[in-house]
Amino acid sequence: MWQRVPRAEHGRVTEIIMGLHMSLLEVLALLGAVALVVARWLPPAVRPRVTIAAGSVFVLSAIVLSVMGIRWQMLPVLAGAAAALPFAVAPLLRRRTGRPAWRARWWLALPGSVACVGLIAAGPAAAWAFPVPVFPEPSGRFAVGTRVMQWTDPNRPEIATADSRDRRIVVVQLWYPARKSPASAQRAQYLGRTEHEARTVSDALGREAGLPGFLLDGVPRAHTHSVFNASVADRGGRFPVVLFSPGSGGVRTQNTAWAEELASHGYLVAALDHPYDSAAVVLTDGRTIHTKLASTGDRDKDAELAADETAVRAADLSFVLTQLGRLDRGEIAGPLTGRLDTGRVAATGHSMGGAAALQAARQDHRFDAVIDLDGYPHGPTSPSLHQPTLALTQTITPETDPRYIPRLTKVLQLSTATSYRLTIPGTAHLTFMDAPLYLPPVPSIAGSLGRTGSQRVVAATTLAFLDTTLRHKPGDLAGVLSAHGDLSVYRPGNSR
């Protein structure tokens, strides 16, 4: 699919060519490089004109890209064109000086041309594998605004540090229904409030995944559909609240596409950074807190550490819900005062964040519903859940932890409310976050639903669940869910 999508970036408009995941300038440089190589094989009458035109397009595009910042994916293109350029230009210079043009025999030139084309082709292949993420347009009736809050819990010491005076800090990003902003409004940077924060977080996520940082250099270049500090929508009444905890090492922005989709349908989404757990948390004073979590290699010790961290995250979720209540009542200044319905709240999370959502709901009955996005239930399974729960799981394979589904099933069977487990075909663990938008579309990594297909499925199922449980909209929830995968429904006293 070829489609030009205008995107505001640093006050200018660039175009992403869907399919290639390259900007217009990058495509021009690519075409210029290819034409330089091909010119050698054209008829003599047109060869000089094509060489001059291709060289001009390539050089000018490369200069502008150098000023704007060249992605590593373009380096093979530059190398291939640089190798071809002397051989393309030399005959023109010799002819201009009156010397006879010299050209290598075709059987000598062909391997060089093939090598240059191979180098150049590696550029779009790399851009396709590691693109600048393009976020799907939210489908709801509201525009989306976003803002970042930082709150300190005076009642909880920070157990990750040795300083007894440290108190637990939580950074929260809110996505909310907003008034439509002007077309010229700057769209929110992905991964951070600033480009520097976005690059800090991107580098940390790369290290967390064991990837060289440069592979993800396109991610902090991305902008989303929300606008920082946009005016709150003047319609829609009070917004039901959805709290979100990311996966282990994950960050508050890891499910931005999902958060924007929910906000466009009238929900307030509050996603948390968990300091010393999230890969990198940039505080308002400029400090960056990196994760301290690391696997010990011992399954029992790792399970104990995961249970401890789940408890910390659950407490973070409850604390943030308390702060949102204060924000709604005007005890914390902000434009969302009087607009949050903290009587309709869902605890949600991905991976370890899903476990935290389950644990928070057990301990805090202010939560009315739970969504677990492929999260293993760490920690105790008691007391029983009293809230309806939706658990989405990846496709079960022989590599799946054999304890996962039985333990999750036990949690849902003990619930005193109707709960659901939906296994979605074609999904992997990272399907349930933004990762398919910027990682290679390898089924074992990001699933096989496509870059935006996974976003649509997760949004459709979770929205149907939230509309039913928080807004009490009538409808066949089981029917909607079962259309997307293998559904198990657990009713009190009648589980299946």
MARLUM-910424 format. One record per residue (C-alpha): chain; x, y, z. Coordinates in steps of 0.25 Angstrom, whole numbers, plus 5000, padded with zeros to 4 digits. Layout:
<rs>
+-------+------+-------+------+
| kette | east | north |   up |
+-------+------+-------+------+
|     A |    X |     Y |    Z |
...
+-------+------+-------+------+
</rs>
This chain:
<rs>
+-------+------+-------+------+
| kette | east | north |   up |
+-------+------+-------+------+
|     A | 5000 |  5000 | 5000 |
|     A | 5005 |  5014 | 4996 |
|     A | 4999 |  5025 | 5004 |
|     A | 5005 |  5039 | 5008 |
|     A | 5002 |  5042 | 5022 |
|     A | 5005 |  5057 | 5026 |
|     A | 5012 |  5057 | 5040 |
|     A | 5016 |  5070 | 5048 |
|     A | 5030 |  5068 | 5053 |
|     A | 5038 |  5080 | 5059 |
|     A | 5030 |  5090 | 5052 |
|     A | 5031 |  5084 | 5038 |
|     A | 5023 |  5074 | 5031 |
|     A | 5029 |  5061 | 5026 |
|     A | 5022 |  5050 | 5018 |
|     A | 5023 |  5036 | 5021 |
|     A | 5021 |  5027 | 5009 |
|     A | 5013 |  5015 | 5015 |
|     A | 5019 |  5001 | 5011 |
|     A | 5033 |  5006 | 5010 |
|     A | 5032 |  5014 | 5023 |
|     A | 5042 |  5025 | 5017 |
|     A | 5040 |  5040 | 5016 |
|     A | 5039 |  5046 | 5003 |
|     A | 5053 |  5051 | 5004 |
|     A | 5058 |  5037 | 5007 |
|     A | 5050 |  5032 | 4995 |
|     A | 5056 |  5043 | 4986 |
|     A | 5070 |  5039 | 4990 |
|     A | 5067 |  5024 | 4988 |
|     A | 5062 |  5027 | 4974 |
|     A | 5074 |  5036 | 4971 |
|     A | 5083 |  5025 | 4976 |
|     A | 5076 |  5014 | 4967 |
|     A | 5076 |  5023 | 4955 |
|     A | 5091 |  5026 | 4956 |
|     A | 5094 |  5011 | 4956 |
|     A | 5084 |  5008 | 4944 |
|     A | 5090 |  5020 | 4936 |
|     A | 5102 |  5011 | 4932 |
|     A | 5093 |  5002 | 4925 |
|     A | 5084 |  5012 | 4917 |
|     A | 5086 |  5016 | 4902 |
|     A | 5098 |  5026 | 4900 |
|     A | 5088 |  5037 | 4896 |
|     A | 5081 |  5038 | 4909 |
|     A | 5092 |  5033 | 4918 |
|     A | 5098 |  5047 | 4921 |
|     A | 5084 |  5054 | 4924 |
|     A | 5080 |  5042 | 4933 |
|     A | 5093 |  5043 | 4941 |
|     A | 5093 |  5058 | 4943 |
|     A | 5078 |  5057 | 4948 |
|     A | 5080 |  5045 | 4957 |
|     A | 5093 |  5051 | 4963 |
|     A | 5086 |  5064 | 4965 |
|     A | 5074 |  5058 | 4972 |
|     A | 5083 |  5049 | 4980 |
|     A | 5093 |  5059 | 4985 |
|     A | 5082 |  5070 | 4988 |
|     A | 5074 |  5059 | 4996 |
|     A | 5086 |  5054 | 5003 |
|     A | 5090 |  5068 | 5007 |
|     A | 5076 |  5072 | 5013 |
|     A | 5075 |  5058 | 5020 |
|     A | 5089 |  5061 | 5026 |
|     A | 5083 |  5074 | 5032 |
|     A | 5070 |  5068 | 5037 |
|     A | 5077 |  5055 | 5042 |
|     A | 5080 |  5043 | 5034 |
|     A | 5074 |  5030 | 5039 |
|     A | 5083 |  5018 | 5040 |
|     A | 5074 |  5011 | 5030 |
|     A | 5079 |  5021 | 5019 |
|     A | 5094 |  5018 | 5021 |
|     A | 5094 |  5006 | 5011 |
|     A | 5087 |  5015 | 5001 |
|     A | 5098 |  5025 | 5002 |
|     A | 5109 |  5015 | 5002 |
|     A | 5103 |  5008 | 4989 |
|     A | 5101 |  5022 | 4982 |
|     A | 5115 |  5026 | 4987 |
|     A | 5121 |  5014 | 4980 |
|     A | 5114 |  5016 | 4967 |
|     A | 5116 |  5031 | 4966 |
|     A | 5130 |  5031 | 4961 |
|     A | 5127 |  5021 | 4950 |
|     A | 5115 |  5029 | 4946 |
|     A | 5121 |  5043 | 4946 |
|     A | 5135 |  5039 | 4941 |
|     A | 5131 |  5037 | 4926 |
|     A | 5124 |  5051 | 4926 |
|     A | 5136 |  5058 | 4931 |
|     A | 5145 |  5051 | 4921 |
|     A | 5136 |  5055 | 4910 |
|     A | 5136 |  5069 | 4915 |
|     A | 5151 |  5070 | 4915 |
|     A | 5151 |  5064 | 4901 |
|     A | 5157 |  5051 | 4905 |
|     A | 5151 |  5039 | 4899 |
|     A | 5141 |  5032 | 4909 |
|     A | 5145 |  5019 | 4915 |
|     A | 5135 |  5009 | 4920 |
|     A | 5138 |  4996 | 4926 |
|     A | 5133 |  4983 | 4919 |
|     A | 5119 |  4979 | 4923 |
|     A | 5124 |  4966 | 4929 |
|     A | 5133 |  4974 | 4938 |
|     A | 5123 |  4985 | 4941 |
|     A | 5111 |  4976 | 4944 |
|     A | 5116 |  4970 | 4957 |
|     A | 5119 |  4984 | 4962 |
|     A | 5105 |  4989 | 4958 |
|     A | 5098 |  4977 | 4965 |
|     A | 5106 |  4980 | 4978 |
|     A | 5102 |  4994 | 4978 |
|     A | 5088 |  4991 | 4975 |
|     A | 5088 |  4981 | 4987 |
|     A | 5094 |  4991 | 4996 |
|     A | 5083 |  5001 | 4992 |
|     A | 5072 |  4991 | 4994 |
|     A | 5077 |  4988 | 5008 |
|     A | 5072 |  5002 | 5011 |
|     A | 5057 |  5001 | 5009 |
|     A | 5058 |  4987 | 5015 |
|     A | 5064 |  4992 | 5028 |
|     A | 5053 |  5004 | 5028 |
|     A | 5042 |  4993 | 5026 |
|     A | 5048 |  4985 | 5037 |
|     A | 5050 |  4996 | 5047 |
|     A | 5041 |  5008 | 5043 |
|     A | 5037 |  5021 | 5049 |
|     A | 5024 |  5016 | 5055 |
|     A | 5012 |  5022 | 5049 |
|     A | 5000 |  5022 | 5059 |
|     A | 4986 |  5018 | 5054 |
|     A | 4976 |  5029 | 5054 |
|     A | 4967 |  5028 | 5066 |
|     A | 4953 |  5024 | 5062 |
|     A | 4945 |  5031 | 5073 |
|     A | 4937 |  5044 | 5072 |
|     A | 4947 |  5051 | 5081 |
|     A | 4960 |  5057 | 5078 |
|     A | 4971 |  5053 | 5088 |
|     A | 4979 |  5062 | 5098 |
|     A | 4990 |  5057 | 5107 |
|     A | 4998 |  5062 | 5119 |
|     A | 5008 |  5057 | 5129 |
|     A | 5007 |  5058 | 5144 |
|     A | 5017 |  5054 | 5155 |
|     A | 5013 |  5051 | 5168 |
|     A | 5020 |  5047 | 5181 |
|     A | 5013 |  5037 | 5191 |
|     A | 5017 |  5043 | 5205 |
|     A | 5012 |  5030 | 5212 |
|     A | 5021 |  5021 | 5205 |
|     A | 5036 |  5020 | 5206 |
|     A | 5044 |  5017 | 5193 |
|     A | 5049 |  5002 | 5196 |
|     A | 5058 |  5002 | 5184 |
|     A | 5068 |  5012 | 5190 |
|     A | 5076 |  5012 | 5203 |
|     A | 5071 |  5027 | 5207 |
|     A | 5060 |  5025 | 5217 |
|     A | 5056 |  5039 | 5214 |
|     A | 5052 |  5036 | 5199 |
|     A | 5037 |  5034 | 5196 |
|     A | 5031 |  5027 | 5185 |
|     A | 5030 |  5035 | 5172 |
|     A | 5020 |  5032 | 5161 |
|     A | 5020 |  5038 | 5147 |
|     A | 5007 |  5037 | 5140 |
|     A | 5002 |  5041 | 5126 |
|     A | 4988 |  5044 | 5124 |
|     A | 4981 |  5043 | 5110 |
|     A | 4967 |  5049 | 5110 |
|     A | 4955 |  5054 | 5101 |
|     A | 4959 |  5067 | 5096 |
|     A | 4954 |  5078 | 5087 |
|     A | 4959 |  5078 | 5073 |
|     A | 4972 |  5085 | 5071 |
|     A | 4977 |  5093 | 5059 |
|     A | 4983 |  5085 | 5048 |
|     A | 4996 |  5093 | 5051 |
|     A | 4996 |  5088 | 5066 |
|     A | 5009 |  5080 | 5069 |
|     A | 5006 |  5066 | 5071 |
|     A | 5011 |  5059 | 5084 |
|     A | 5025 |  5053 | 5083 |
|     A | 5025 |  5038 | 5085 |
|     A | 5032 |  5033 | 5097 |
|     A | 5034 |  5046 | 5104 |
|     A | 5030 |  5061 | 5106 |
|     A | 5043 |  5065 | 5098 |
|     A | 5052 |  5058 | 5088 |
|     A | 5063 |  5057 | 5098 |
|     A | 5054 |  5049 | 5107 |
|     A | 5049 |  5041 | 5096 |
|     A | 5063 |  5037 | 5092 |
|     A | 5067 |  5034 | 5106 |
|     A | 5055 |  5025 | 5108 |
|     A | 5057 |  5018 | 5094 |
|     A | 5071 |  5015 | 5097 |
|     A | 5067 |  5009 | 5110 |
|     A | 5057 |  5000 | 5104 |
|     A | 5067 |  4996 | 5094 |
|     A | 5076 |  4991 | 5105 |
|     A | 5065 |  4985 | 5112 |
|     A | 5062 |  4977 | 5099 |
|     A | 5077 |  4974 | 5097 |
|     A | 5076 |  4982 | 5084 |
|     A | 5087 |  4992 | 5079 |
|     A | 5081 |  5006 | 5082 |
|     A | 5082 |  5010 | 5067 |
|     A | 5073 |  4999 | 5062 |
|     A | 5061 |  5007 | 5069 |
|     A | 5066 |  5021 | 5065 |
|     A | 5053 |  5023 | 5057 |
|     A | 5044 |  5021 | 5069 |
|     A | 5047 |  5035 | 5076 |
|     A | 5045 |  5042 | 5063 |
|     A | 5030 |  5038 | 5063 |
|     A | 5019 |  5047 | 5067 |
|     A | 5005 |  5042 | 5072 |
|     A | 4991 |  5047 | 5069 |
|     A | 4989 |  5054 | 5083 |
|     A | 4993 |  5068 | 5086 |
|     A | 5000 |  5072 | 5099 |
|     A | 4991 |  5080 | 5108 |
|     A | 4980 |  5081 | 5098 |
|     A | 4967 |  5087 | 5104 |
|     A | 4957 |  5077 | 5110 |
|     A | 4945 |  5073 | 5102 |
|     A | 4933 |  5081 | 5105 |
|     A | 4924 |  5069 | 5104 |
|     A | 4924 |  5055 | 5108 |
|     A | 4920 |  5057 | 5123 |
|     A | 4929 |  5050 | 5133 |
|     A | 4940 |  5041 | 5127 |
|     A | 4941 |  5027 | 5132 |
|     A | 4955 |  5024 | 5137 |
|     A | 4965 |  5013 | 5132 |
|     A | 4978 |  5012 | 5139 |
|     A | 4989 |  5004 | 5132 |
|     A | 5002 |  4998 | 5137 |
|     A | 5013 |  4994 | 5126 |
|     A | 5021 |  4981 | 5125 |
|     A | 5033 |  4978 | 5133 |
|     A | 5043 |  4989 | 5128 |
|     A | 5032 |  4995 | 5120 |
|     A | 5029 |  5010 | 5120 |
|     A | 5016 |  5018 | 5122 |
|     A | 5016 |  5021 | 5107 |
|     A | 5017 |  5006 | 5102 |
|     A | 5002 |  5005 | 5099 |
|     A | 5000 |  5019 | 5093 |
|     A | 4992 |  5015 | 5081 |
|     A | 4982 |  5007 | 5090 |
|     A | 4981 |  5019 | 5100 |
|     A | 4978 |  5029 | 5089 |
|     A | 4967 |  5019 | 5083 |
|     A | 4961 |  5018 | 5097 |
|     A | 4962 |  5033 | 5099 |
|     A | 4955 |  5036 | 5086 |
|     A | 4943 |  5028 | 5091 |
|     A | 4941 |  5036 | 5104 |
|     A | 4951 |  5029 | 5114 |
|     A | 4962 |  5036 | 5122 |
|     A | 4974 |  5027 | 5121 |
|     A | 4985 |  5028 | 5132 |
|     A | 4997 |  5020 | 5129 |
|     A | 5009 |  5019 | 5139 |
|     A | 5024 |  5019 | 5140 |
|     A | 5029 |  5011 | 5151 |
|     A | 5042 |  5016 | 5156 |
|     A | 5053 |  5006 | 5157 |
|     A | 5045 |  4996 | 5149 |
|     A | 5042 |  5004 | 5136 |
|     A | 5054 |  5004 | 5127 |
|     A | 5055 |  5019 | 5129 |
|     A | 5047 |  5029 | 5136 |
|     A | 5051 |  5044 | 5134 |
|     A | 5046 |  5053 | 5145 |
|     A | 5042 |  5067 | 5145 |
|     A | 5056 |  5071 | 5151 |
|     A | 5063 |  5065 | 5140 |
|     A | 5068 |  5052 | 5147 |
|     A | 5066 |  5039 | 5140 |
|     A | 5063 |  5027 | 5148 |
|     A | 5067 |  5014 | 5141 |
|     A | 5062 |  5000 | 5144 |
|     A | 5068 |  4992 | 5155 |
|     A | 5061 |  4979 | 5152 |
|     A | 5069 |  4967 | 5146 |
|     A | 5067 |  4952 | 5145 |
|     A | 5075 |  4944 | 5155 |
|     A | 5073 |  4931 | 5146 |
|     A | 5067 |  4924 | 5157 |
|     A | 5052 |  4922 | 5154 |
|     A | 5048 |  4922 | 5169 |
|     A | 5055 |  4934 | 5172 |
|     A | 5050 |  4941 | 5160 |
|     A | 5036 |  4938 | 5163 |
|     A | 5038 |  4943 | 5177 |
|     A | 5044 |  4956 | 5172 |
|     A | 5032 |  4957 | 5162 |
|     A | 5022 |  4956 | 5173 |
|     A | 5029 |  4967 | 5181 |
|     A | 5029 |  4976 | 5169 |
|     A | 5015 |  4973 | 5166 |
|     A | 5011 |  4977 | 5180 |
|     A | 5019 |  4991 | 5178 |
|     A | 5012 |  4993 | 5165 |
|     A | 4998 |  4990 | 5171 |
|     A | 5000 |  5000 | 5182 |
|     A | 5005 |  5010 | 5171 |
|     A | 4991 |  5008 | 5164 |
|     A | 4983 |  5010 | 5176 |
|     A | 4991 |  5023 | 5179 |
|     A | 4989 |  5028 | 5165 |
|     A | 4974 |  5026 | 5166 |
|     A | 4974 |  5034 | 5179 |
|     A | 4981 |  5045 | 5172 |
|     A | 4971 |  5045 | 5161 |
|     A | 4960 |  5046 | 5171 |
|     A | 4967 |  5058 | 5177 |
|     A | 4969 |  5064 | 5163 |
|     A | 4954 |  5062 | 5160 |
|     A | 4951 |  5069 | 5173 |
|     A | 4960 |  5081 | 5170 |
|     A | 4970 |  5078 | 5181 |
|     A | 4980 |  5076 | 5170 |
|     A | 4979 |  5088 | 5160 |
|     A | 4976 |  5084 | 5146 |
|     A | 4966 |  5085 | 5134 |
|     A | 4961 |  5071 | 5137 |
|     A | 4954 |  5076 | 5150 |
|     A | 4940 |  5071 | 5151 |
|     A | 4941 |  5062 | 5138 |
|     A | 4946 |  5049 | 5144 |
|     A | 4937 |  5038 | 5148 |
|     A | 4945 |  5031 | 5158 |
|     A | 4932 |  5023 | 5162 |
|     A | 4935 |  5015 | 5148 |
|     A | 4949 |  5011 | 5148 |
|     A | 4957 |  4999 | 5142 |
|     A | 4971 |  4994 | 5145 |
|     A | 4978 |  4989 | 5133 |
|     A | 4992 |  4985 | 5130 |
|     A | 5001 |  4977 | 5120 |
|     A | 5010 |  4966 | 5125 |
|     A | 5014 |  4969 | 5139 |
|     A | 5005 |  4981 | 5138 |
|     A | 4994 |  4971 | 5136 |
|     A | 4998 |  4964 | 5149 |
|     A | 4998 |  4977 | 5156 |
|     A | 4984 |  4980 | 5151 |
|     A | 4979 |  4967 | 5157 |
|     A | 4986 |  4970 | 5170 |
|     A | 4981 |  4984 | 5171 |
|     A | 4967 |  4980 | 5169 |
|     A | 4967 |  4969 | 5180 |
|     A | 4972 |  4979 | 5190 |
|     A | 4965 |  4992 | 5185 |
|     A | 4950 |  4991 | 5182 |
|     A | 4949 |  5004 | 5176 |
|     A | 4953 |  4997 | 5163 |
|     A | 4941 |  4992 | 5156 |
|     A | 4947 |  4984 | 5145 |
|     A | 4960 |  4978 | 5141 |
|     A | 4968 |  4975 | 5128 |
|     A | 4980 |  4967 | 5127 |
|     A | 4988 |  4967 | 5114 |
|     A | 4995 |  4954 | 5114 |
|     A | 5000 |  4956 | 5128 |
|     A | 5004 |  4944 | 5137 |
|     A | 4997 |  4945 | 5150 |
|     A | 5009 |  4947 | 5160 |
|     A | 5007 |  4947 | 5175 |
|     A | 4995 |  4942 | 5183 |
|     A | 4982 |  4937 | 5176 |
|     A | 4974 |  4941 | 5188 |
|     A | 4965 |  4948 | 5192 |
|     A | 4956 |  4945 | 5181 |
|     A | 4954 |  4956 | 5170 |
|     A | 4940 |  4962 | 5171 |
|     A | 4941 |  4970 | 5158 |
|     A | 4938 |  4965 | 5144 |
|     A | 4951 |  4962 | 5137 |
|     A | 4956 |  4961 | 5123 |
|     A | 4969 |  4953 | 5120 |
|     A | 4975 |  4954 | 5106 |
|     A | 4986 |  4944 | 5104 |
|     A | 4995 |  4941 | 5092 |
|     A | 4994 |  4929 | 5084 |
|     A | 4998 |  4917 | 5092 |
|     A | 5010 |  4909 | 5087 |
|     A | 5019 |  4898 | 5092 |
|     A | 5029 |  4909 | 5097 |
|     A | 5018 |  4916 | 5106 |
|     A | 5021 |  4914 | 5121 |
|     A | 5012 |  4902 | 5124 |
|     A | 5008 |  4909 | 5137 |
|     A | 5002 |  4921 | 5131 |
|     A | 4988 |  4917 | 5126 |
|     A | 4985 |  4907 | 5138 |
|     A | 4989 |  4919 | 5148 |
|     A | 4981 |  4929 | 5140 |
|     A | 4969 |  4920 | 5139 |
|     A | 4970 |  4918 | 5154 |
|     A | 4969 |  4933 | 5157 |
|     A | 4957 |  4934 | 5147 |
|     A | 4950 |  4922 | 5153 |
|     A | 4951 |  4928 | 5167 |
|     A | 4945 |  4941 | 5163 |
|     A | 4931 |  4944 | 5168 |
|     A | 4928 |  4952 | 5155 |
|     A | 4927 |  4947 | 5141 |
|     A | 4940 |  4947 | 5135 |
|     A | 4946 |  4944 | 5121 |
|     A | 4959 |  4938 | 5115 |
|     A | 4961 |  4941 | 5100 |
|     A | 4973 |  4934 | 5093 |
|     A | 4975 |  4942 | 5080 |
|     A | 4981 |  4934 | 5068 |
|     A | 4993 |  4941 | 5062 |
|     A | 4998 |  4948 | 5074 |
|     A | 5011 |  4948 | 5082 |
|     A | 5014 |  4955 | 5095 |
|     A | 5018 |  4968 | 5089 |
|     A | 5005 |  4968 | 5080 |
|     A | 4998 |  4975 | 5092 |
|     A | 5006 |  4988 | 5092 |
|     A | 5011 |  4997 | 5081 |
|     A | 5023 |  4988 | 5078 |
|     A | 5017 |  4983 | 5064 |
|     A | 5017 |  4998 | 5059 |
|     A | 5033 |  4998 | 5060 |
|     A | 5039 |  4984 | 5061 |
|     A | 5041 |  4974 | 5049 |
|     A | 5028 |  4967 | 5046 |
|     A | 5033 |  4954 | 5050 |
|     A | 5022 |  4945 | 5056 |
|     A | 5030 |  4940 | 5068 |
|     A | 5033 |  4955 | 5072 |
|     A | 5020 |  4963 | 5069 |
|     A | 5010 |  4953 | 5064 |
|     A | 5005 |  4951 | 5050 |
|     A | 4993 |  4961 | 5050 |
|     A | 5001 |  4972 | 5043 |
|     A | 5006 |  4985 | 5049 |
|     A | 4992 |  4991 | 5051 |
|     A | 4983 |  4979 | 5051 |
|     A | 4988 |  4975 | 5065 |
|     A | 4984 |  4989 | 5070 |
|     A | 4970 |  4988 | 5064 |
|     A | 4967 |  4974 | 5071 |
|     A | 4972 |  4979 | 5084 |
|     A | 4964 |  4992 | 5084 |
|     A | 4952 |  4985 | 5079 |
|     A | 4952 |  4974 | 5090 |
|     A | 4955 |  4983 | 5101 |
|     A | 4946 |  4995 | 5097 |
|     A | 4934 |  4985 | 5096 |
|     A | 4938 |  4980 | 5110 |
|     A | 4939 |  4994 | 5116 |
|     A | 4926 |  4999 | 5110 |
|     A | 4919 |  4987 | 5116 |
|     A | 4925 |  4987 | 5130 |
|     A | 4927 |  5002 | 5132 |
|     A | 4916 |  5008 | 5124 |
|     A | 4907 |  4997 | 5125 |
|     A | 4903 |  4997 | 5110 |
|     A | 4894 |  4985 | 5106 |
|     A | 4900 |  4975 | 5096 |
|     A | 4905 |  4961 | 5094 |
|     A | 4919 |  4963 | 5100 |
|     A | 4923 |  4948 | 5098 |
|     A | 4918 |  4949 | 5084 |
|     A | 4927 |  4961 | 5081 |
|     A | 4939 |  4954 | 5088 |
|     A | 4938 |  4941 | 5082 |
|     A | 4938 |  4947 | 5068 |
|     A | 4953 |  4950 | 5071 |
|     A | 4958 |  4937 | 5076 |
|     A | 4956 |  4925 | 5086 |
|     A | 4947 |  4930 | 5097 |
|     A | 4945 |  4923 | 5111 |
|     A | 4935 |  4929 | 5120 |
|     A | 4935 |  4928 | 5135 |
|     A | 4922 |  4930 | 5142 |
|     A | 4921 |  4929 | 5158 |
|     A | 4918 |  4914 | 5161 |
|     A | 4918 |  4911 | 5146 |
|     A | 4931 |  4912 | 5139 |
|     A | 4936 |  4907 | 5126 |
+-------+------+-------+------+
</rs>
